[in-house]
Amino acid sequence: MRIAISAIALAASVIPATLVSQSVQYRSPAGVEYRSQNDTGPIARAEKALAAEPRNIERIIALGVAQSGARQFREAIETFSRGLTIAPNNALLLRWRGHRYLSVREFDRATADLTRGAQLDSSIYGIWYHLGVLRFAKGDFAGASDAFKRALPIAPDSSERTGATDWLWMSLMRAGKEAEATAMLARHPDSIPANNAYARRLKLYRGEIQPNDLFTPADTSDIQIATLSYGLGNWYLVRGHPQSARRWFERSVQSGGWPAFGFIVSEIELHRLGENQNNLDSVTAAAVTRLLAQFDATQSATGKLNAAGRAGLFSDDAIFLNAFGGRSDGRASIDSTWARMYRSTTFDSAHIEIIDRKQRLIAPGVVLVDHLECLTGQRGPNSGRELPPRATHITLILRREPNADWKIVYYRAGDLRQLAQRPSVCSKPPGS
């Protein structure tokens, strides 16, 4: 009788896919909300199959995988958790729930699930692979190397083998084991061809292609851009070029492909670089990082943003000077300036890429930000023709307000037209 009641409760707890809205899955440190997608059929079919056999572990996993396909990761976590009430020692359920805890950045819970899964069954590739990603994200590069070494021989197909090879190389390089990383690539553990982002990144590591060849015109999906951008950023980082690395980590985050491991680790890398490259204490650095992340997010979608959201980054007494000599004083005037800008179609196809940024504390509660960016794809307001690339130097002064929030109190932009004409500085980014 108890089993029958449990089965009925489990079936009733499956929420129909059509009733699940685009729920918040992850809120970044900058306050950006990332949401799930609507079901296009797979979730509804998996729910129907599970309703017929509510204690079938394979069908529970199938539903969780379908939910994950629509970026409904928190719903998938609930599904796998229900399965674990039926089969608490099922290593596959722990593998999948740990993976999805990783997707929503609940790293400690992910580590607990995957570690326990490995103790129950050490032959599951996905457990070791995702443990490796977790350890890498936490900065345990030696531990990540060990996990990917365990994953690589049991990779189920060429695509996964290529991914494990890529992450193993990155882990060894970051652990300071360059000779071992080079020797591993020379053995070609990824000898069976695969057609994915990792295969192209491995060509870059081996010197078979150059950075400009990494992206192709087909690379338009947010996950693909996030994955390729992180790989290129890490490649620059291990070669001693942190500013170039930062540009590509920022590109990864700007892609919108938030479930990608490249996106997840790019957020962490940017935080690490921010801590290492300025004179700010940790509390100030975190607050400034959040404000600048919001500033960057508004830049990467200029033609689509709510103007009030952008203006909300400024203080009530802020001063705004644009690249053409226009000036706005005070929040109300700045609100009007951004509203007018976003009503125009001149930026609808524009892309802004950060070239460099430095920040330093110049007084208690006051931070100076020196920012260089490239604008491509802007169109003339009257002609509609695409304008030449623009390099813009922006000076920001940030101030901590009495309520402890940080705001922009001074914004000045200036064009650097000669710099913009250099192809290596301002060029349309691949995959844009």
RODRENZA-49592 format. One line per field, with one value per residue (C-alpha): x, y, z; residue number from 0. Coordinates in nm, 2 decimals, decimal comma, padded with zeros to 4 digits, m for minus. Layout:
% RODRENZA-49592
px c(X:...)
py c(Y:...)
pz c(Z:...)
k c(NUM:...)
This chain:
% RODRENZA-49592
px c(00,00:00,28:00,45:00,12:00,07:00,44:00,39:00,07:00,25:00,54:00,32:00,12:00,44:00,53:00,43:00,31:00,57:00,30:00,26:00,63:00,71:01,05:01,17:01,49:01,76:02,07:02,12:02,48:02,68:02,60:02,23:02,17:01,89:01,91:01,59:01,48:01,32:00,98:00,92:00,89:00,76:01,03:00,94:00,57:00,65:00,89:00,62:00,36:00,60:00,69:00,32:00,27:00,56:00,63:00,90:01,10:01,44:01,53:01,21:01,29:01,63:01,48:01,25:01,54:01,75:01,46:01,41:01,78:01,75:01,52:01,75:01,50:01,79:01,62:01,32:01,56:01,72:01,38:01,32:01,65:01,59:01,26:01,44:01,69:01,40:01,33:01,69:01,92:02,23:02,18:02,51:02,36:02,10:02,38:02,58:02,29:02,19:02,55:02,58:02,28:02,39:02,70:02,48:02,31:02,65:02,57:02,93:02,93:02,62:02,75:03,08:02,89:02,67:02,95:03,20:02,94:02,85:03,22:03,23:02,93:03,04:03,38:03,31:03,07:03,24:03,01:03,10:03,47:03,43:03,20:03,42:03,71:03,51:03,42:03,77:03,90:03,64:03,75:04,12:04,22:04,40:04,59:04,27:04,10:04,39:04,34:03,96:04,01:04,27:04,01:03,74:03,95:03,99:03,62:03,48:03,17:03,23:03,47:03,30:03,33:03,69:03,78:03,62:03,81:04,14:04,08:04,00:04,30:04,53:04,40:04,42:04,78:04,88:04,72:04,88:05,22:05,28:05,35:05,57:05,31:05,04:05,25:05,33:04,97:04,87:05,14:04,99:04,66:04,41:04,15:04,26:03,90:03,77:03,50:03,32:03,28:03,42:03,67:03,82:03,89:04,04:04,27:04,39:04,48:04,67:04,87:04,95:04,75:04,54:04,58:04,35:04,18:04,09:03,92:03,57:03,38:03,07:02,86:02,95:02,64:02,49:02,54:02,69:02,93:03,05:03,09:03,29:03,52:03,58:03,67:03,92:04,09:04,09:04,26:04,51:04,61:04,62:04,86:05,08:05,11:04,87:04,60:04,45:04,38:04,25:04,02:03,87:03,78:03,64:03,42:03,32:03,22:03,00:02,85:02,74:02,45:02,53:02,51:02,49:02,82:03,11:03,32:03,07:03,07:03,45:03,48:03,28:03,52:03,83:03,71:03,67:04,02:04,17:03,98:04,12:04,48:04,49:04,37:04,44:04,09:04,00:03,79:03,45:03,51:03,64:03,32:03,09:03,28:03,28:02,90:02,85:03,09:02,93:02,60:02,77:02,91:02,58:02,41:02,68:02,66:02,29:02,27:01,97:01,76:01,81:01,56:01,71:01,60:01,81:02,12:02,06:02,00:02,37:02,43:02,40:02,15:02,43:02,62:02,79:02,77:02,99:02,96:03,22:03,06:03,07:02,72:02,68:02,40:02,40:02,20:02,01:01,70:01,90:02,10:01,77:01,66:01,99:01,98:01,61:01,68:01,98:01,79:01,49:01,72:01,79:02,16:02,28:02,05:02,32:02,61:02,86:03,08:03,40:03,62:03,98:04,12:04,02:04,21:04,07:04,22:04,11:04,18:04,02:03,81:03,49:03,60:03,73:03,87:03,80:04,00:03,82:03,89:03,63:03,56:03,22:03,14:02,82:02,68:02,47:02,42:02,09:01,99:02,17:02,14:02,48:02,73:02,98:03,35:03,47:03,51:03,75:03,63:03,81:03,58:03,67:03,44:03,44:03,25:03,14:03,01:02,68:02,56:02,35:02,67:02,55:02,81:02,71:02,87:02,92:03,12:03,13:03,34:03,38:03,63:03,68:04,02:03,97:04,32:04,34:04,01:04,15:04,41:04,26:04,41:04,23:03,88:03,75:03,41:03,44:03,41:03,07:02,89)
py c(00,00:00,24:00,17:00,25:00,58:00,67:00,60:00,82:01,10:01,08:01,09:01,39:01,58:01,59:01,94:01,94:02,11:02,35:02,50:02,57:02,93:03,06:03,04:03,20:02,94:03,14:03,49:03,61:03,81:04,12:04,05:03,93:03,67:03,37:03,18:02,85:02,79:02,67:02,30:02,22:01,87:01,64:01,73:01,66:01,32:01,23:01,33:01,11:00,81:00,86:00,89:00,54:00,40:00,66:00,45:00,37:00,52:00,53:00,73:00,96:01,03:01,07:01,34:01,52:01,51:01,65:01,93:02,01:02,04:02,33:02,48:02,39:02,28:02,34:02,14:01,87:01,87:01,82:01,53:01,36:01,42:01,24:00,95:00,94:00,90:00,57:00,46:00,66:00,47:00,51:00,65:00,77:00,98:01,14:01,19:01,38:01,58:01,68:01,80:02,02:02,16:02,26:02,43:02,65:02,72:02,52:02,39:02,23:02,03:01,93:01,81:01,61:01,43:01,35:01,24:01,00:00,88:00,80:00,60:00,40:00,34:00,46:00,35:00,64:00,88:01,17:01,17:01,21:01,46:01,69:01,65:01,77:02,08:02,15:02,12:02,34:02,61:02,60:02,64:02,29:02,22:01,92:01,76:01,85:01,68:01,36:01,36:01,41:01,14:00,91:01,03:01,01:00,63:00,57:00,85:00,70:00,87:01,08:01,41:01,34:01,21:01,54:01,74:01,54:01,58:01,96:02,00:01,77:01,99:02,31:02,15:02,04:02,38:02,56:02,32:02,42:02,08:02,22:01,93:01,67:01,87:01,89:01,52:01,43:01,63:01,46:01,12:01,23:01,07:01,25:01,06:00,98:01,30:01,50:01,81:02,03:02,34:02,13:01,98:02,33:02,44:02,14:02,25:02,59:02,43:02,22:02,52:02,39:02,70:03,06:03,25:03,43:03,09:02,95:03,09:03,02:03,19:02,90:02,97:03,17:02,98:03,12:02,79:02,76:03,12:03,09:02,77:02,89:03,22:03,06:02,83:03,12:03,32:03,04:02,99:03,36:03,33:03,04:03,22:03,52:03,76:03,84:04,14:03,94:03,66:03,90:04,02:03,67:03,58:03,88:03,77:03,44:03,60:03,84:03,55:03,47:03,10:03,08:02,69:02,65:02,54:02,81:03,07:02,94:02,94:03,28:03,44:03,30:03,39:03,75:03,76:03,63:03,88:04,16:04,07:04,04:04,35:04,64:04,78:04,74:04,55:04,23:04,40:04,70:04,48:04,26:04,56:04,73:04,40:04,38:04,74:04,70:04,36:04,55:04,82:04,56:04,37:04,69:04,75:04,41:04,45:04,82:04,81:04,59:04,74:04,92:05,27:05,32:05,01:05,17:05,51:05,34:05,28:05,65:05,86:06,14:06,40:06,23:06,40:06,24:06,36:06,17:06,13:06,41:06,68:06,64:06,68:06,57:06,67:06,47:06,14:06,29:06,43:06,11:05,91:06,12:06,08:05,70:05,68:05,89:05,67:05,35:05,47:05,51:05,21:05,31:05,05:04,77:04,56:04,71:04,51:04,65:04,46:04,56:04,59:04,69:04,80:04,92:05,03:05,18:05,33:05,71:05,80:05,61:05,50:05,64:05,42:05,54:05,31:05,35:05,16:05,11:04,95:04,89:04,96:04,78:04,75:05,10:05,24:05,60:05,74:05,88:05,67:05,33:05,24:05,07:05,32:05,25:05,08:05,32:05,28:05,47:05,56:05,59:05,73:05,63:05,75:05,52:05,63:05,44:05,59:05,63:05,32:05,13:05,09:05,19:05,43:05,60:05,97:06,06:05,93:06,07:05,91:06,01:05,86:05,72:05,71:05,63:05,34:05,21:05,17:04,91:04,57:04,40:04,65:04,70:04,42:04,25:03,97:03,61:03,46:03,79)
pz c(00,00:00,09:m00,25:m00,44:m00,25:m00,32:m00,69:m00,70:m00,53:m00,76:m01,07:m00,93:m00,86:m01,23:m01,34:m01,70:m01,93:m02,07:m01,72:m01,67:m01,75:m01,83:m01,47:m01,34:m01,33:m01,24:m01,12:m01,18:m00,93:m01,14:m01,09:m01,45:m01,46:m01,69:m01,76:m01,89:m02,23:m02,32:m02,41:m02,77:m02,72:m02,56:m02,20:m02,26:m02,42:m02,14:m01,88:m02,05:m02,06:m01,69:m01,59:m01,72:m01,51:m01,23:m01,06:m01,37:m01,32:m01,69:m01,76:m01,47:m01,61:m01,96:m01,82:m01,65:m01,96:m02,16:m01,91:m01,93:m02,31:m02,25:m01,99:m01,72:m01,49:m01,15:m01,27:m01,38:m01,04:m00,88:m01,12:m01,04:m00,67:m00,69:m00,86:m00,57:m00,32:m00,51:m00,57:m00,33:m00,44:m00,82:m00,94:m01,27:m01,09:m00,89:m01,21:m01,37:m01,06:m01,00:m01,36:m01,32:m00,99:m01,18:m01,44:m01,18:m01,01:m00,69:m00,69:m00,34:m00,40:m00,74:m00,59:m00,32:m00,58:m00,82:m00,55:m00,40:m00,75:m00,82:m00,49:m00,60:m00,96:m01,09:m01,44:m01,54:m01,77:m01,70:m01,33:m01,39:m01,67:m01,46:m01,15:m01,37:m01,47:m01,11:m00,99:m01,27:m01,18:m00,82:m00,92:m00,83:m01,16:m01,04:m00,92:m01,25:m01,44:m01,23:m01,31:m01,68:m01,69:m01,54:m01,79:m02,11:m02,14:m02,09:m02,31:m02,49:m02,83:m03,03:m02,93:m02,56:m02,61:m02,78:m02,49:m02,23:m02,42:m02,44:m02,07:m01,97:m02,17:m02,01:m01,66:m01,71:m01,84:m01,55:m01,31:m01,45:m01,62:m01,97:m02,08:m01,98:m02,16:m02,47:m02,46:m02,41:m02,72:m02,92:m02,84:m03,01:m02,77:m02,98:m03,30:m03,41:m03,58:m03,41:m03,54:m03,24:m03,07:m02,87:m03,19:m03,32:m02,99:m03,00:m03,34:m03,19:m02,90:m03,15:m03,37:m03,66:m03,68:m03,57:m03,33:m03,63:m03,77:m03,46:m03,54:m03,86:m04,00:m03,88:m03,52:m03,42:m03,13:m02,78:m02,65:m02,94:m02,90:m02,52:m02,56:m02,84:m02,66:m02,33:m02,50:m02,68:m02,36:m02,17:m02,45:m02,42:m02,04:m02,04:m02,29:m02,06:m02,22:m01,95:m02,12:m02,44:m02,22:m02,05:m02,38:m02,48:m02,13:m02,16:m02,51:m02,37:m02,10:m02,35:m02,57:m02,35:m02,35:m01,98:m01,95:m02,13:m01,91:m02,10:m01,98:m01,62:m01,60:m01,78:m01,51:m01,25:m01,46:m01,49:m01,11:m01,06:m01,31:m01,14:m00,80:m00,93:m01,14:m00,92:m00,58:m00,45:m00,14:m00,19:m00,09:m00,32:m00,60:m00,58:m00,59:m00,87:m01,07:m01,03:m01,16:m01,45:m01,55:m01,57:m01,77:m02,01:m02,04:m02,16:m02,42:m02,57:m02,67:m02,74:m02,97:m02,74:m02,39:m02,17:m02,16:m01,80:m01,70:m01,85:m01,69:m01,36:m01,33:m01,29:m00,98:m00,94:m00,98:m01,26:m01,55:m01,90:m02,19:m02,52:m02,80:m03,00:m02,73:m02,60:m02,23:m01,99:m01,62:m01,37:m01,38:m01,54:m01,83:m01,87:m01,87:m02,17:m02,35:m02,33:m02,42:m02,73:m02,83:m02,79:m02,99:m03,29:m03,52:m03,56:m03,31:m03,40:m03,56:m03,37:m03,16:m02,89:m02,78:m02,49:m02,58:m02,25:m01,91:m01,60:m01,27:m00,95:m00,62:m00,63:m00,30:m00,03:m00,20:m00,55:m00,83:m01,17:m01,47:m01,79:m02,07:m02,44:m02,67:m03,04:m03,20:m03,53:m03,73:m03,64:m03,92:m04,02:m03,88:m04,22:m04,48:m04,31:m04,44:m04,21:m04,06:m04,03:m03,70:m03,40:m03,12:m02,81:m02,50:m02,20:m01,86:m01,57:m01,21:m00,98:m00,63:m00,33:m00,23:00,13:00,10:00,00:m00,37:m00,64:m00,92:m01,22:m01,13:m01,44:m01,79:m02,07:m02,42:m02,69:m03,04:m03,14:m03,51:m03,61:m03,37:m03,50:m03,86:m03,74:m03,84:m03,54:m03,31:m03,44:m03,67:m03,68:m03,43:m03,55:m03,48:m03,45)
k c(0:1:2:3:4:5:6:7:8:9:10:11:12:13:14:15:16:17:18:19:20:21:22:23:24:25:26:27:28:29:30:31:32:33:34:35:36:37:38:39:40:41:42:43:44:45:46:47:48:49:50:51:52:53:54:55:56:57:58:59:60:61:62:63:64:65:66:67:68:69:70:71:72:73:74:75:76:77:78:79:80:81:82:83:84:85:86:87:88:89:90:91:92:93:94:95:96:97:98:99:100:101:102:103:104:105:106:107:108:109:110:111:112:113:114:115:116:117:118:119:120:121:122:123:124:125:126:127:128:129:130:131:132:133:134:135:136:137:138:139:140:141:142:143:144:145:146:147:148:149:150:151:152:153:154:155:156:157:158:159:160:161:162:163:164:165:166:167:168:169:170:171:172:173:174:175:176:177:178:179:180:181:182:183:184:185:186:187:188:189:190:191:192:193:194:195:196:197:198:199:200:201:202:203:204:205:206:207:208:209:210:211:212:213:214:215:216:217:218:219:220:221:222:223:224:225:226:227:228:229:230:231:232:233:234:235:236:237:238:239:240:241:242:243:244:245:246:247:248:249:250:251:252:253:254:255:256:257:258:259:260:261:262:263:264:265:266:267:268:269:270:271:272:273:274:275:276:277:278:279:280:281:282:283:284:285:286:287:288:289:290:291:292:293:294:295:296:297:298:299:300:301:302:303:304:305:306:307:308:309:310:311:312:313:314:315:316:317:318:319:320:321:322:323:324:325:326:327:328:329:330:331:332:333:334:335:336:337:338:339:340:341:342:343:344:345:346:347:348:349:350:351:352:353:354:355:356:357:358:359:360:361:362:363:364:365:366:367:368:369:370:371:372:373:374:375:376:377:378:379:380:381:382:383:384:385:386:387:388:389:390:391:392:393:394:395:396:397:398:399:400:401:402:403:404:405:406:407:408:409:410:411:412:413:414:415:416:417:418:419:420:421:422:423:424:425:426:427:428:429:430:431)
